[in-house]
């Protein structure tokens, strides 16, 4: 299993798809990286030579923010927003959607599966003793 940027990439998938398992690399960036390294995107990850893996590792780690560095940068930005108490920072603190989504019905992803619906509103009469 090739290991690039501290992430094991799956062997049985095409290298164009396997690179997307690295945090910070999507399909478009994976295609760019493979064009730059002149590797066929349809090639399976297990068929890569050590030279090709080393070349990919050099290109990715030398030119792009990925994994830990990118995660730290994102967390630093969120922390900054919270410190200056801007709208987005307040939404992050409260655990609500940040980018203008409605919260009346659909915000289950950010809030968790919080269901606060009530039944009919009437309690059943007490049972006789």
N, C-alpha and C positions, 0 to 999 in steps of 0.2 A: 504494500500500500504506500504510494508516494506521499511524502510529508512535505508540504510547502507552507511556509509562514506559520508553523506551529499547528497546522491543521491537517489531519489525515483526509485525503481526498479519495472517494470511492474508486476502486479499480475497474469495476465492470461497467462503468458509464463512459460516454464520450468525454474527451478532455474539455471540450467547450462547456459541457454541463458540470463536470466535476469541479472546475475552478470556481463555480458559483457557491460551493460549500464554504469558501473562505469569506469571512465577514468583510463586507466592503467591496466585493466583486460581484457584479451582476452579469447578465448575458452580454450586454453591449461591451463592457470593459473586458470580459473574458475573450470576446472576439478580437478586440483591439490587441490584446496581449499576444494572442496566438498568431495574428498577422505579423506583428513585430518580430516574433521569434521564428516565423516561417514554419509553424507546425500545423498539420492538417487538423481542423477542429473535429472531424469525424473519427479520428484515431482514438482508440480506447486508452484509458489512463494506464492500464497494466502493460500496454505495448510501448510505452515511452522508454527511451534509453536514459541512462544516468546523465549523459551529456544534455539531453533535452530537459530533464527535470532540473538540472543545475541552471540551465539557461532561463527557464521559467522563474525559478527562485530568484535569480539575480534581477530580472526585469521587474518582478512584482515587489520585492523588498526594497529595491533601489528607487523606484519611481512613484509608488502609490502608498497612501495611508491605508493600512488595513489592520484588522484584528484589534489588539490591545490599544495601540496608539489612536485608532479611530474611535473606539469605545470611550477612552478617556477624554478625547476632544468633545464628543457629544455630551458626556456627563458634565464637563466643565461649562459648556454653553448653557445647559439646563440650570446648573447651579448659579451662573451669572444672572439668568433671567429671574430666578427666585430672589436673589439678593437685591436687585434693583426694583423688585415688586412691580414689574410690568404685567400686562394682562396675561401674556403667555405663561409667565412665571407663576402667577396666582393660580391659573388653571392646572399647571403641573402640581402645585402644592395640594390642591383640593382633589386631585385624581380625576379630573374631568377632561373631556376632549379639548384639545388645544387649538385645532385648526378650523374652528367655526362650525363644527357639526352640531346638529340638533341633539338635545338630550332628553326630550320628552319620551321618545320611544326607543331609539336605537343608540345606545352608547354602552353596550354590554362588554365590548372589548376592553375599554379603559377602566370601567367601573367594576368589572367582574359581573357575575351573573346575579345581580341584585334585583329581585322581583318584589315589588312592594304593592302588589294589587290586593284588593280586599274582595271578599266574596260578595254576597248579595246585600250585606249591610244589616240584615236582621239576624238576631240571635234566635235560636229555637227556644220555645217555651220550656221552663224547667219541668223535668219529669215528675209525676206524682209519686209521693212516698208510700 
